[in-house]
């Protein structure tokens, strides 16, 4: 998967930028707050996923303009293609000139992997960040997973609302059986796909981390299912989750929230058998996060046959030369966009460089 042309207009602080990037390494450099990350973000949106920086699409439009417009021409799945995203209060998308019902229809049409300093939260912070990492990776690979996850989230919201109302309307109690059946069915599909993905992730990340640490440290990642059942069989998970929902129903009513299900699951990430979150140094934690993200890229290639575009936002300058060299060697034959303040800090030759200042190329 190669971007041949990228155009950005009225996106965040960017007035207008048009580039023809290299098929290999592209360095986006400039001082802080000039628009480097905005360029990376504009590429990410073509995955069909939401921004990794903002919850509201309206925040992506440049101040005092009506809409933003981003476009790419790219080669994927054996042919030249193009896509366009227009953002006003929300995103609108076209692919090969055809308007899509939703930007989410770009999922599975264009692949990218993003790594930014905020992804250290994968290791350092709570389980919500690790679940988001899993769900974003799976949504790119499997559009049906995105739909199933949305159904689970909606059903969970409805059940939680019911739990709050039962104390005032006892007749609602009997309807919990219906919601529990739906929730366990949708939840089982989510958990099954997550468990299968984490097996692939663990195999890839262990090898990558071994290289990042120059063979000095072992790395592992495992899925923590709060129900206690570890199975890839969605039917088996459904039965077990339904059983647990019924067993914990009294607690759920008392607490007014659903206590079991994939919304409570986590990843256990370890270095040399101990928790990376609790005991890892910042350098080790950064290497863990990088190993997970580079593994994500490998899995996309293994499953789809397409190399994802790699987006590294202000990451390389924080690494020593040996880790820089390992990452760049690992990214051979992939198109890479790297942001940094000064390109001379990177040990690169043959890369294409773009200097951004105040949202413009100079």
Secondary structure, DSSP 8 states (H G I E B T S, - for coil): -EEEEEEEEEETTEEEEEE---SSEEEEE-STTSSHHHHHHHHHGGGSS--SS-S-GGGGB-TT-S-EEEEEEEEETTEEEEEEEEESSSEEEEETTEE-S-GGGGTTTS-EEEEEGGGGHHHHS-HHHHHHHHHHHHHHH-HHHHHHHHHHHHHHHHHHHHHHHTTT-GGGGGGHHHHHHHHHHHHHHHHHHHHHHHHHHHHHHHHHHHHHTTTS--EEEEEE-TTS---S-HHHHHHHHHHHHHHTHHHHHHHTS--SSGGG-EEEEEETTEEHHHH--HHHHHHHHHHHHHHHHHHHHHHHS---EEEEES-GGGS-HHHHHHHHHHTTTS-EEEEES-GGGS--SS-EEEEEETTEE-
